[in-house]
Amino acid sequence: MNSGFLEGDGGYVGSRLLAALSYIRPELGRPCDMAVHRAKQALRGWKRLAPGFSRLPLPWEVVAGTAMLMLSERLWVEAMGELISVIFY
């Protein structure tokens, strides 16, 4: 977990690591296990220092292009659904 933080990975890497460890070794999730408790505290700090980020939306040209491809395949409803979902997002 330390190497992931030092390499600049996002907090989701540590979260997945703890989830995988608790899946493989369920006995590690006991309340009396201090190592897992400290790892969860470290994960909270990691998420504060490296918060997640959202992706940029698709450019309008890409959306319009895929809608045009759908229209050329006579997928009218799907093309309109894509355009409406992007416009109202």
SEDOPA-202018 format. One record per residue (C-alpha): residue in one letter; x, y, z. Coordinates in steps of 0.25 Angstrom, whole numbers, plus 2048, in hexadecimal, padded with zeros to 3 digits. Example, Ala and Ser with C-alpha at 12.3 -4.5 7.8 and 13.67 -1.06 7.14 Angstrom:
2
A8317EE81F S8377FC81D 
END
This chain:
89
M800800800 N80C809803 S8128077F5 G80480B7EE F8038187F6 L81281B7F4 E8108197E5 G8058227E4 D7F98187E2 G7EB81C7E6 G7E48187F2 Y7DC80E7EB V7E98057EA G7EA8047F9 S7DB8027FA R7DB7F67F0 L7E77F07F7 L7E07F0804 A7D47EA7FE A7DC7DF7F7 L7E37DC804 S7D67DB80C Y7D07D2801 I7DC7C9801 R7DF7C9810 P7D17CC817 E7D87CA825 L7DF7D7823 G7D27DF824 R7D07DC833 P7CE7E883C C7DA7E4844 D7E47E4839 M7EC7F183A A7F47F082D V7E77F0825 H7E27FC82D R7EF80482B A7EE80081C K7E080681B Q7E4813822 A7F0814819 L7E681280D R7DD81E812 G7EA827813 W7EE822805 K7E08267FF R7E1834806 L7EF836800 A7EC8307F2 P7DD8337EF G7D682C7E3 F7D38347D7 S7C88347CD R7CA8327BE L7C783C7B4 P7BB83A7AB L7BC83679D P7BD841793 W7B084478C E7B784077E V7B9832783 V7AA831788 A7A583777C G7AE82D773 T7A982177B A79B826779 M79D82776A L7A2819769 M796814771 L78D81B767 S79581575B E791808761 R78380C763 L78480C772 W77B818774 V776815782 E785812787 A78A81F780 M780828786 G782821794 E791824793 L78F83278F I78483579A S78C82E7A5 V7988377A2 I7918447A0 F7898427AE Y79683D7B5 
END
